[in-house]
Each structure stands twice: as structure tokens, then as C-alpha cells.
Amino acid sequence: MARLRARRKQRRKRSPRRTRGTGALTPRQKVILRLVAQGLTNREIANHLDISVRTVEVHRFNLMRRLKVRNVAQLLRQALLQRLLPKNFSSR
């Protein structure tokens, strides 16, 4: 029983989806955030990552919900304030 608890605890530590808080973005959300910051549309992001447009929409929705924002301007502002994007993100 103790082994089972220890394994579950290790899995929770490894999984990026289980962490809470604004600073804990999944790797995919970080990629989506960088591409949004570059000004790409959902369709362009989907083509770039070879995923569906709907998947991009879901990632953006979850990202915006996690950062507690309602639009792209707020998303970028919050990402800069929390240092999720470098100050010169547009040049990358």
C-alpha cells in the first residue's frame, strides 16, 4: 500500500497537467503562447504544429483560463508580467 502511494506521489510530481497556479503551464501551452505572441492565427498555429484548429482553440482557451484573462492583449500582458515570455518576444 505504501508503495502504491509513493508511485502516485511521483507521478503527480512529473505530470505538468497536475500542477496548479498561473506559472505552471504545460509545454504545449508555452508553445501556443509563443506563437500567439508572434501574431499567428489559430489556423496558422495549427498548420505550424500539425494539429487541428479546434485543438489550438482548446489550448488557447485553457491557457487564457489558467492566466485568468479574457482577450489576447490581456494574455500577452499577463504573460510578460509573469515572465512567461521574454521582453523581446516579438523578435524571436
TORMARKOL-513157 format. One record per atom (N, C-alpha, C, O): atom name; residue in one letter; y, x, z. Coordinates in nm, 4 decimals, m for minus. Layout:
TORMARKOL-513157
VORO atomo residuo        v        u        w
VORO    CA       A        Y        X        Z
...
//
This chain:
TORMARKOL-513157
VORO atomo residuo        v        u        w
VORO     N       M  m0.1192   0.0813   0.0000
VORO    CA       M   0.0000   0.0000   0.0000
VORO     C       M   0.1262   0.0862   0.0000
VORO     O       M   0.2220   0.0575  m0.0718
VORO     N       A   0.1253   0.1905   0.0802
VORO    CA       A   0.2414   0.2794   0.0873
VORO     C       A   0.2635   0.3500  m0.0459
VORO     O       A   0.3772   0.3734  m0.0867
VORO     N       R   0.1538   0.3837  m0.1133
VORO    CA       R   0.1648   0.4488  m0.2455
VORO     C       R   0.2307   0.3567  m0.3468
VORO     O       R   0.3136   0.3992  m0.4272
VORO     N       L   0.1927   0.2315  m0.3415
VORO    CA       L   0.2499   0.1331  m0.4331
VORO     C       L   0.4003   0.1208  m0.4114
VORO     O       L   0.4767   0.1172  m0.5079
VORO     N       R   0.4432   0.1145  m0.2863
VORO    CA       R   0.5862   0.1078  m0.2563
VORO     C       R   0.6590   0.2324  m0.3043
VORO     O       R   0.7698   0.2239  m0.3573
VORO     N       A   0.5969   0.3475  m0.2855
VORO    CA       A   0.6587   0.4739  m0.3284
VORO     C       A   0.6747   0.4760  m0.4804
VORO     O       A   0.7778   0.5203  m0.5311
VORO     N       R   0.5734   0.4284  m0.5534
VORO    CA       R   0.5826   0.4233  m0.7007
VORO     C       R   0.6922   0.3287  m0.7457
VORO     O       R   0.7671   0.3602  m0.8381
VORO     N       R   0.7023   0.2145  m0.6824
VORO    CA       R   0.8075   0.1185  m0.7184
VORO     C       R   0.9454   0.1774  m0.6935
VORO     O       R   1.0370   0.1601  m0.7738
VORO     N       K   0.9590   0.2466  m0.5819
VORO    CA       K   1.0867   0.3084  m0.5485
VORO     C       K   1.1242   0.4139  m0.6525
VORO     O       K   1.2405   0.4228  m0.6917
VORO     N       Q   1.0279   0.4934  m0.6974
VORO    CA       Q   1.0541   0.5947  m0.8000
VORO     C       Q   1.0945   0.5292  m0.9310
VORO     O       Q   1.1866   0.5768  m0.9973
VORO     N       R   1.0282   0.4219  m0.9695
VORO    CA       R   1.0626   0.3516  m1.0934
VORO     C       R   1.2044   0.2986  m1.0895
VORO     O       R   1.2763   0.3063  m1.1891
VORO     N       R   1.2458   0.2447  m0.9752
VORO    CA       R   1.3813   0.1929  m0.9616
VORO     C       R   1.4846   0.3033  m0.9790
VORO     O       R   1.5904   0.2803  m1.0375
VORO     N       K   1.4558   0.4209  m0.9296
VORO    CA       K   1.5486   0.5327  m0.9414
VORO     C       K   1.5625   0.5773  m1.0858
VORO     O       K   1.6717   0.6158  m1.1276
VORO     N       R   1.4549   0.5731  m1.1630
VORO    CA       R   1.4573   0.6208  m1.3010
VORO     C       R   1.5194   0.5229  m1.3973
VORO     O       R   1.5798   0.5641  m1.4964
VORO     N       S   1.5067   0.3966  m1.3716
VORO    CA       S   1.5480   0.2942  m1.4665
VORO     C       S   1.6998   0.2749  m1.4659
VORO     O       S   1.7566   0.2379  m1.3632
VORO     N       P   1.7669   0.2999  m1.5808
VORO    CA       P   1.9113   0.2797  m1.5849
VORO     C       P   1.9507   0.1327  m1.5776
VORO     O       P   2.0640   0.1020  m1.5406
VORO     N       R   1.8618   0.0423  m1.6115
VORO    CA       R   1.8933  m0.1004  m1.6111
VORO     C       R   1.9020  m0.1569  m1.4702
VORO     O       R   1.9693  m0.2575  m1.4478
VORO     N       R   1.8353  m0.0940  m1.3763
VORO    CA       R   1.8311  m0.1475  m1.2409
VORO     C       R   1.9507  m0.1069  m1.1569
VORO     O       R   1.9757  m0.1677  m1.0529
VORO     N       T   2.0240  m0.0075  m1.1985
VORO    CA       T   2.1387   0.0346  m1.1189
VORO     C       T   2.2519  m0.0643  m1.1384
VORO     O       T   2.2708  m0.1189  m1.2470
VORO     N       R   2.3254  m0.0860  m1.0337
VORO    CA       R   2.4362  m0.1809  m1.0384
VORO     C       R   2.5675  m0.1067  m1.0248
VORO     O       R   2.5704   0.0105  m0.9875
VORO     N       G   2.6747  m0.1750  m1.0548
VORO    CA       G   2.8061  m0.1149  m1.0428
VORO     C       G   2.8640  m0.0864  m1.1795
VORO     O       G   2.7914  m0.0817  m1.2788
VORO     N       T   2.9926  m0.0676  m1.1850
VORO    CA       T   3.0596  m0.0511  m1.3125
VORO     C       T   3.0317   0.0830  m1.3768
VORO     O       T   3.0348   0.0936  m1.4994
VORO     N       G   3.0045   0.1861  m1.2977
VORO    CA       G   2.9815   0.3179  m1.3543
VORO     C       G   2.8423   0.3370  m1.4093
VORO     O       G   2.8152   0.4382  m1.4739
VORO     N       A   2.7533   0.2426  m1.3855
VORO    CA       A   2.6142   0.2577  m1.4244
VORO     C       A   2.5860   0.1858  m1.5560
VORO     O       A   2.5324   0.0750  m1.5563
VORO     N       L   2.6214   0.2478  m1.6657
VORO    CA       L   2.5937   0.1902  m1.7968
VORO     C       L   2.4633   0.2467  m1.8497
VORO     O       L   2.4271   0.3607  m1.8207
VORO     N       T   2.3932   0.1655  m1.9278
VORO    CA       T   2.2723   0.2156  m1.9922
VORO     C       T   2.3135   0.3108  m2.1043
VORO     O       T   2.4272   0.3057  m2.1512
VORO     N       P   2.2229   0.3966  m2.1471
VORO    CA       P   2.2568   0.4865  m2.2582
VORO     C       P   2.3015   0.4103  m2.3832
VORO     O       P   2.3936   0.4544  m2.4519
VORO     N       R   2.2384   0.2976  m2.4136
VORO    CA       R   2.2758   0.2202  m2.5315
VORO     C       R   2.4157   0.1621  m2.5159
VORO     O       R   2.4924   0.1591  m2.6121
VORO     N       Q   2.4498   0.1159  m2.3961
VORO    CA       Q   2.5842   0.0629  m2.3735
VORO     C       Q   2.6893   0.1721  m2.3916
VORO     O       Q   2.7986   0.1455  m2.4415
VORO     N       K   2.6572   0.2931  m2.3517
VORO    CA       K   2.7507   0.4040  m2.3710
VORO     C       K   2.7741   0.4301  m2.5196
VORO     O       K   2.8870   0.4557  m2.5615
VORO     N       V   2.6678   0.4237  m2.5987
VORO    CA       V   2.6809   0.4437  m2.7430
VORO     C       V   2.7654   0.3318  m2.8034
VORO     O       V   2.8558   0.3572  m2.8830
VORO     N       I   2.7355   0.2087  m2.7652
VORO    CA       I   2.8117   0.0936  m2.8162
VORO     C       I   2.9593   0.1078  m2.7783
VORO     O       I   3.0474   0.0832  m2.8607
VORO     N       L   2.9854   0.1469  m2.6557
VORO    CA       L   3.1231   0.1639  m2.6097
VORO     C       L   3.1966   0.2673  m2.6940
VORO     O       L   3.3108   0.2438  m2.7337
VORO     N       R   3.1338   0.3811  m2.7221
VORO    CA       R   3.1979   0.4840  m2.8046
VORO     C       R   3.2279   0.4332  m2.9450
VORO     O       R   3.3337   0.4627  m3.0007
VORO     N       L   3.1354   0.3572  m3.0021
VORO    CA       L   3.1559   0.3056  m3.1371
VORO     C       L   3.2636   0.1970  m3.1401
VORO     O       L   3.3404   0.1889  m3.2359
VORO     N       V   3.2697   0.1146  m3.0373
VORO    CA       V   3.3766   0.0146  m3.0269
VORO     C       V   3.5110   0.0862  m3.0162
VORO     O       V   3.6092   0.0462  m3.0788
VORO     N       A   3.5139   0.1922  m2.9363
VORO    CA       A   3.6377   0.2686  m2.9184
VORO     C       A   3.6840   0.3315  m3.0494
VORO     O       A   3.8035   0.3542  m3.0680
VORO     N       Q   3.5913   0.3598  m3.1398
VORO    CA       Q   3.6264   0.4156  m3.2701
VORO     C       Q   3.6742   0.3080  m3.3666
VORO     O       Q   3.7158   0.3385  m3.4784
VORO     N       G   3.6685   0.1830  m3.3239
VORO    CA       G   3.7200   0.0741  m3.4062
VORO     C       G   3.6181   0.0101  m3.4984
VORO     O       G   3.6561  m0.0647  m3.5885
VORO     N       L   3.4897   0.0370  m3.4787
VORO    CA       L   3.3871  m0.0207  m3.5642
VORO     C       L   3.3633  m0.1674  m3.5290
VORO     O       L   3.3751  m0.2072  m3.4131
VORO     N       T   3.3299  m0.2464  m3.6293
VORO    CA       T   3.2947  m0.3865  m3.6087
VORO     C       T   3.1495  m0.3956  m3.5644
VORO     O       T   3.0757  m0.2972  m3.5695
VORO     N       N   3.1092  m0.5147  m3.5210
VORO    CA       N   2.9693  m0.5345  m3.4815
VORO     C       N   2.8755  m0.5029  m3.5970
VORO     O       N   2.7709  m0.4410  m3.5774
VORO     N       R   2.9125  m0.5452  m3.7165
VORO    CA       R   2.8279  m0.5203  m3.8334
VORO     C       R   2.8172  m0.3703  m3.8629
VORO     O       R   2.7092  m0.3208  m3.8951
VORO     N       E   2.9279  m0.2993  m3.8521
VORO    CA       E   2.9265  m0.1546  m3.8766
VORO     C       E   2.8442  m0.0810  m3.7710
VORO     O       E   2.7724   0.0141  m3.8021
VORO     N       I   2.8552  m0.1258  m3.6463
VORO    CA       I   2.7758  m0.0652  m3.5394
VORO     C       I   2.6278  m0.0910  m3.5645
VORO     O       I   2.5452  m0.0010  m3.5490
VORO     N       A   2.5944  m0.2140  m3.6032
VORO    CA       A   2.4547  m0.2486  m3.6312
VORO     C       A   2.3986  m0.1622  m3.7434
VORO     O       A   2.2863  m0.1129  m3.7330
VORO     N       N   2.4742  m0.1436  m3.8491
VORO    CA       N   2.4287  m0.0594  m3.9592
VORO     C       N   2.4142   0.0860  m3.9159
VORO     O       N   2.3190   0.1540  m3.9544
VORO     N       H   2.5084   0.1327  m3.8364
VORO    CA       H   2.5065   0.2709  m3.7891
VORO     C       H   2.3841   0.2990  m3.7009
VORO     O       H   2.3237   0.4059  m3.7106
VORO     N       L   2.3477   0.2026  m3.6148
VORO    CA       L   2.2368   0.2209  m3.5212
VORO     C       L   2.1050   0.1634  m3.5722
VORO     O       L   2.0013   0.1769  m3.5072
VORO     N       D   2.1096   0.0994  m3.6884
VORO    CA       D   1.9905   0.0371  m3.7483
VORO     C       D   1.9303  m0.0686  m3.6546
VORO     O       D   1.8097  m0.0704  m3.6301
VORO     N       I   2.0168  m0.1558  m3.6032
VORO    CA       I   1.9758  m0.2690  m3.5213
VORO     C       I   2.0450  m0.3933  m3.5751
VORO     O       I   2.1323  m0.3831  m3.6613
VORO     N       S   2.0073  m0.5102  m3.5254
VORO    CA       S   2.0684  m0.6334  m3.5760
VORO     C       S   2.2082  m0.6529  m3.5173
VORO     O       S   2.2420  m0.5988  m3.4121
VORO     N       V   2.2870  m0.7309  m3.5878
VORO    CA       V   2.4221  m0.7626  m3.5414
VORO     C       V   2.4139  m0.8380  m3.4088
VORO     O       V   2.4949  m0.8151  m3.3190
VORO     N       R   2.3180  m0.9261  m3.3968
VORO    CA       R   2.3015  m1.0027  m3.2726
VORO     C       R   2.2729  m0.9096  m3.1545
VORO     O       R   2.3230  m0.9331  m3.0445
VORO     N       T   2.1943  m0.8058  m3.1751
VORO    CA       T   2.1658  m0.7094  m3.0689
VORO     C       T   2.2932  m0.6384  m3.0255
VORO     O       T   2.3146  m0.6157  m2.9064
VORO     N       V   2.3772  m0.6038  m3.1212
VORO    CA       V   2.5059  m0.5408  m3.0885
VORO     C       V   2.5910  m0.6378  m3.0073
VORO     O       V   2.6533  m0.5984  m2.9088
VORO     N       E   2.5938  m0.7635  m3.0482
VORO    CA       E   2.6715  m0.8644  m2.9758
VORO     C       E   2.6248  m0.8764  m2.8312
VORO     O       E   2.7067  m0.8875  m2.7399
VORO     N       V   2.4948  m0.8742  m2.8104
VORO    CA       V   2.4395  m0.8843  m2.6746
VORO     C       V   2.4772  m0.7612  m2.5926
VORO     O       V   2.5157  m0.7730  m2.4763
VORO     N       H   2.4660  m0.6429  m2.6536
VORO    CA       H   2.5048  m0.5211  m2.5821
VORO     C       H   2.6526  m0.5243  m2.5440
VORO     O       H   2.6893  m0.4875  m2.4324
VORO     N       R   2.7366  m0.5681  m2.6363
VORO    CA       R   2.8810  m0.5760  m2.6071
VORO     C       R   2.9098  m0.6779  m2.4983
VORO     O       R   2.9918  m0.6535  m2.4098
VORO     N       F   2.8423  m0.7920  m2.5048
VORO    CA       F   2.8597  m0.8946  m2.4032
VORO     C       F   2.8227  m0.8403  m2.2653
VORO     O       F   2.8979  m0.8570  m2.1693
VORO     N       N   2.7073  m0.7755  m2.2561
VORO    CA       N   2.6626  m0.7205  m2.1281
VORO     C       N   2.7562  m0.6103  m2.0791
VORO     O       N   2.7841  m0.6001  m1.9596
VORO     N       L   2.8033  m0.5298  m2.1702
VORO    CA       L   2.8974  m0.4230  m2.1362
VORO     C       L   3.0277  m0.4813  m2.0811
VORO     O       L   3.0793  m0.4343  m1.9797
VORO     N       M   3.0797  m0.5821  m2.1475
VORO    CA       M   3.2046  m0.6442  m2.1036
VORO     C       M   3.1857  m0.7186  m1.9715
VORO     O       M   3.2755  m0.7198  m1.8873
VORO     N       R   3.0710  m0.7793  m1.9539
VORO    CA       R   3.0428  m0.8473  m1.8276
VORO     C       R   3.0316  m0.7457  m1.7142
VORO     O       R   3.0827  m0.7685  m1.6045
VORO     N       R   2.9652  m0.6344  m1.7408
VORO    CA       R   2.9484  m0.5320  m1.6374
VORO     C       R   3.0827  m0.4717  m1.5958
VORO     O       R   3.1034  m0.4412  m1.4784
VORO     N       L   3.1731  m0.4549  m1.6913
VORO    CA       L   3.3044  m0.3979  m1.6609
VORO     C       L   3.4065  m0.5053  m1.6216
VORO     O       L   3.5218  m0.4746  m1.5911
VORO     N       K   3.3624  m0.6312  m1.6230
VORO    CA       K   3.4464  m0.7447  m1.5824
VORO     C       K   3.5744  m0.7544  m1.6643
VORO     O       K   3.6845  m0.7625  m1.6097
VORO     N       V   3.5578  m0.7534  m1.7972
VORO    CA       V   3.6708  m0.7666  m1.8876
VORO     C       V   3.6431  m0.8792  m1.9863
VORO     O       V   3.5298  m0.9257  m1.9992
VORO     N       R   3.7495  m0.9227  m2.0569
VORO    CA       R   3.7355  m1.0358  m2.1496
VORO     C       R   3.7625  m1.0015  m2.2946
VORO     O       R   3.7276  m1.0792  m2.3835
VORO     N       N   3.8241  m0.8867  m2.3208
VORO    CA       N   3.8515  m0.8517  m2.4600
VORO     C       N   3.8420  m0.7001  m2.4787
VORO     O       N   3.8252  m0.6252  m2.3824
VORO     N       V   3.8529  m0.6572  m2.6028
VORO    CA       V   3.8334  m0.5156  m2.6354
VORO     C       V   3.9425  m0.4277  m2.5751
VORO     O       V   3.9152  m0.3155  m2.5325
VORO     N       A   4.0655  m0.4776  m2.5710
VORO    CA       A   4.1736  m0.3991  m2.5119
VORO     C       A   4.1456  m0.3718  m2.3642
VORO     O       A   4.1633  m0.2594  m2.3171
VORO     N       Q   4.1022  m0.4734  m2.2921
VORO    CA       Q   4.0679  m0.4556  m2.1514
VORO     C       Q   3.9456  m0.3644  m2.1369
VORO     O       Q   3.9383  m0.2837  m2.0443
VORO     N       L   3.8511  m0.3778  m2.2277
VORO    CA       L   3.7308  m0.2945  m2.2252
VORO     C       L   3.7671  m0.1468  m2.2365
VORO     O       L   3.7190  m0.0643  m2.1588
VORO     N       L   3.8517  m0.1143  m2.3329
VORO    CA       L   3.8902   0.0257  m2.3529
VORO     C       L   3.9739   0.0761  m2.2357
VORO     O       L   3.9570   0.1898  m2.1916
VORO     N       R   4.0624  m0.0065  m2.1859
VORO    CA       R   4.1441   0.0337  m2.0710
VORO     C       R   4.0557   0.0626  m1.9502
VORO     O       R   4.0721   0.1650  m1.8837
VORO     N       Q   3.9627  m0.0269  m1.9221
VORO    CA       Q   3.8734  m0.0104  m1.8080
VORO     C       Q   3.7836   0.1122  m1.8262
VORO     O       Q   3.7579   0.1854  m1.7306
VORO     N       A   3.7368   0.1338  m1.9474
VORO    CA       A   3.6521   0.2497  m1.9750
VORO     C       A   3.7289   0.3801  m1.9531
VORO     O       A   3.6732   0.4776  m1.9025
VORO     N       L   3.8544   0.3816  m1.9904
VORO    CA       L   3.9375   0.5008  m1.9673
VORO     C       L   3.9643   0.5204  m1.8183
VORO     O       L   3.9567   0.6325  m1.7681
VORO     N       L   3.9952   0.4133  m1.7485
VORO    CA       L   4.0222   0.4231  m1.6050
VORO     C       L   3.9006   0.4725  m1.5273
VORO     O       L   3.9141   0.5470  m1.4302
VORO     N       Q   3.7824   0.4307  m1.5704
VORO    CA       Q   3.6591   0.4702  m1.5020
VORO     C       Q   3.5990   0.5979  m1.5603
VORO     O       Q   3.4905   0.6408  m1.5212
VORO     N       R   3.6713   0.6568  m1.6537
VORO    CA       R   3.6300   0.7824  m1.7182
VORO     C       R   3.4953   0.7713  m1.7886
VORO     O       R   3.4152   0.8648  m1.7883
VORO     N       L   3.4722   0.6553  m1.8488
VORO    CA       L   3.3529   0.6360  m1.9298
VORO     C       L   3.3767   0.6869  m2.0713
VORO     O       L   3.2821   0.7116  m2.1462
VORO     N       L   3.5035   0.7023  m2.1072
VORO    CA       L   3.5444   0.7584  m2.2356
VORO     C       L   3.6381   0.8755  m2.2076
VORO     O       L   3.7143   0.8722  m2.1110
VORO     N       P   3.6330   0.9793  m2.2918
VORO    CA       P   3.7307   1.0869  m2.2757
VORO     C       P   3.8687   1.0365  m2.3172
VORO     O       P   3.8793   0.9402  m2.3931
VORO     N       K   3.9733   1.1004  m2.2683
VORO    CA       K   4.1094   1.0575  m2.3022
VORO     C       K   4.1367   1.0637  m2.4513
VORO     O       K   4.2168   0.9855  m2.5025
VORO     N       N   4.0722   1.1542  m2.5213
VORO    CA       N   4.0928   1.1685  m2.6657
VORO     C       N   3.9757   1.1058  m2.7438
VORO     O       N   3.9299   1.1629  m2.8427
VORO     N       F   3.9278   0.9894  m2.6997
VORO    CA       F   3.8096   0.9278  m2.7595
VORO     C       F   3.8273   0.8973  m2.9073
VORO     O       F   3.7290   0.8969  m2.9814
VORO     N       S   3.9479   0.8721  m2.9518
VORO    CA       S   3.9688   0.8351  m3.0916
VORO     C       S   3.9467   0.9521  m3.1881
VORO     O       S   3.9216   0.9304  m3.3067
VORO     N       S   3.9557   1.0737  m3.1391
VORO    CA       S   3.9373   1.1882  m3.2266
VORO     C       S   3.7934   1.2322  m3.2384
VORO     O       S   3.7633   1.3242  m3.3144
VORO     N       R   3.7041   1.1692  m3.1654
VORO    CA       R   3.5626   1.2093  m3.1701
VORO     C       R   3.4861   1.1350  m3.2733
VORO     O       R   3.3661   1.1575  m3.2893
//
